[in-house]
Amino acid sequence: MKCSGRGKFAGLILAVALAWGLYASAAGAADLAPREEAALFSLADLGPVDASPQTVTVELYVGPEPELADCRRMSAQVWQQVVQFYARLGVNLVEVAGEAQPGPLAPAQRLRIELLPDKQWLARSYRAFDVAPPFQLRFLQVCLDKCAFAHLNLSTIHVSFKRFQKAEFSPDPQDAGLNRHWMANLLIHELGHLLGLYHSFEFTDDPVALETKTTSITPNFMSHDIAFKSDLGFVDFQNRMIHSYLSGGKVFQQYQQVNFDALKYLELLKRYNNFHESPPTRSFKSGKVSYRLASSDRPQTFDDDDDDEDDD
């Protein structure tokens, strides 16, 4: 289909605007005095939060390979469940068809989900985490029971559909609806990271953990044991964090200050709020960075950028 001159011009304007937004975000970090940094990263007060509905564009890319045939068949219904969940949070997700090459991505504005063959997922995970070839085997061993990573700085989620299908899907045709639920839960969880959230189990005494203990009825969508749950919930503080992030409020400014480095963000939250971490995670060092993945009694089928990369 031929694109009109007006359409091309509008596309160019969008690309320039998003690219400038990403540049401004990356360039926005400034040296802060200790008192200023402490005030910025305090979660005791998120300041004014724009609770009005927010719109986020999401590129949804499903590879053409035969390995992803089942994924393509269920993708429309899965995505509808994801959209319905975030509508409860006042977030309007607008899907655009993803091409093989990403469009003009930008934090809090235009995101991308890539559902990939397993080999491509591994290759892109190596690049995203900057894992040098001598350390790729060790990284592979650590993430044997993982199938997805959310990279906040890239505004991108990488998913190995084959891994998730093998670990979680029921082969019974009568369970097709449940399989879609579980796939939707995976995307809901990973998108939470690209909307400014960390794991609900990250700390034992932050506002999310404390509110979850007293008000949560359904499994929290940012927990790590949700693959077999059809209904997910959230707490009000998570809702406020998302809106603060998407509207350019305090949470967005926090991430902007650390150039969207999720681990650095967690370190500063812990330092300036006196939070206590959840039980230890297992890790390995690649020479440049170390990787931490949450452990539990049952296999973890997905994990995220904020739990997996650590500076020396």
Buried (B, 14 or more C-beta within 10 A) or exposed (E): EEEEEEEEEEEEEBEEBBEEBBEEBEEEBEEEEEEEBBBBBBBEEBEEBEEEEBEBBBBBBBBEBEBBEBBBEBBEBBBEBBBEBBEEBBBEBEBEEBEEEBBBBBBBBBBBBBBBBBEBBBBBBBEBBEBEEEBBEBBEEBBEBBBBBBBBBBBBBBBBBBBBBEBBBEEEEEEBEBBBBBBBBBBBBBBBBBBBBBBBBBBEEBBBBBBBEEEBEEBBBBBBBBBBBBEBBBBEBBBBBBBBBBBBBBBBBBBBBBBBBBBBBBBBBBEBBEBEEBEEBEBEEBEEBBBBBBEEEEEBBBBBBBBBBBEE
